Amino acid sequence: MGPSNFQLWRSFAKEAMDASMLVVNFFCFLQVTRTHIFNAASVSGPSMLPTFSLSGDIVLVDRISPRLGKIGRGDIVFVSLEK
């Protein structure tokens, strides 16, 4: 005889719970990363010319270095990859 309906339902529920926990853990990781490590932001407008383009640039906002005193709040560190 094969497994009973209860055992099949229990197996399905366990797999669903495992998948749900994986998704929850991923979103928790994203939240902690965006809050305490770094975040991506879009910068556009004439106030940041000539450092950033008028059409908009994507920047990474470092949240660790200001806490360690390496750079100050509002400092811009520009990295350019030359070809």
C-alpha positions as CSV (number, residue, x, y, z in Angstrom):
1,M,0.0,0.0,0.0
2,G,1.1,3.6,-0.7
3,P,1.2,6.5,1.7
4,S,-2.0,7.7,3.2
5,N,-3.6,11.0,2.4
6,F,-2.5,12.4,5.7
7,Q,1.1,11.5,5.0
8,L,0.9,13.1,1.5
9,W,-0.7,16.3,2.9
10,R,2.0,16.4,5.6
11,S,4.7,16.1,3.1
12,F,3.2,18.8,0.9
13,A,2.8,21.1,3.9
14,K,6.4,20.6,4.9
15,E,7.7,21.4,1.4
16,A,5.5,24.5,1.3
17,M,6.8,25.7,4.7
18,D,10.4,25.1,3.7
19,A,9.9,27.1,0.5
20,S,8.1,29.9,2.4
21,M,10.9,30.1,4.9
22,L,13.5,30.4,2.1
23,V,11.6,33.4,0.7
24,V,11.2,35.0,4.1
25,N,14.9,34.5,4.8
26,F,15.9,36.1,1.5
27,F,13.7,39.2,2.1
28,C,15.1,39.5,5.6
29,F,18.6,39.4,4.2
30,L,17.7,42.1,1.7
31,Q,16.2,44.3,4.4
32,V,19.3,44.0,6.6
33,T,21.6,44.6,3.7
34,R,19.7,47.7,2.5
35,T,19.4,49.1,6.1
36,H,22.9,48.5,7.5
37,I,25.4,47.7,4.6
38,F,24.5,49.5,1.3
39,N,21.7,50.6,-0.8
40,A,21.2,51.5,-4.5
41,A,19.8,54.9,-5.3
42,S,19.0,56.9,-8.4
43,V,20.5,60.4,-8.7
44,S,19.1,62.8,-11.3
45,G,18.7,66.5,-11.8
46,P,20.9,69.6,-12.3
47,S,22.0,70.0,-8.7
48,M,24.6,67.2,-9.0
49,L,26.2,68.4,-12.3
50,P,29.0,67.8,-13.4
51,T,29.6,64.8,-11.0
52,F,26.5,63.0,-12.0
53,S,24.7,63.2,-15.4
54,L,21.5,65.1,-15.9
55,S,19.6,62.0,-17.1
56,G,20.3,60.0,-13.9
57,D,22.9,57.7,-12.5
58,I,22.6,54.7,-10.2
59,V,24.8,55.0,-7.1
60,L,25.6,52.7,-4.2
61,V,25.1,54.3,-0.8
62,D,27.7,52.9,1.7
63,R,26.3,52.7,5.2
64,I,29.3,51.1,7.0
65,S,32.1,53.7,6.3
66,P,30.4,56.6,8.0
67,R,29.9,54.5,11.2
68,L,33.6,53.7,11.1
69,G,34.7,57.3,10.6
70,K,36.4,56.6,7.3
71,I,34.2,59.2,5.3
72,G,31.8,61.8,6.5
73,R,28.1,62.0,5.9
74,G,27.4,63.5,2.5
75,D,30.9,62.8,1.1
76,I,31.0,61.5,-2.5
77,V,33.6,58.9,-3.5
78,F,33.7,58.7,-7.3
79,V,35.1,55.6,-9.0
80,S,35.5,55.5,-12.7
81,L,36.5,52.5,-14.8
82,E,38.7,53.6,-17.6
83,K,38.9,51.4,-20.7
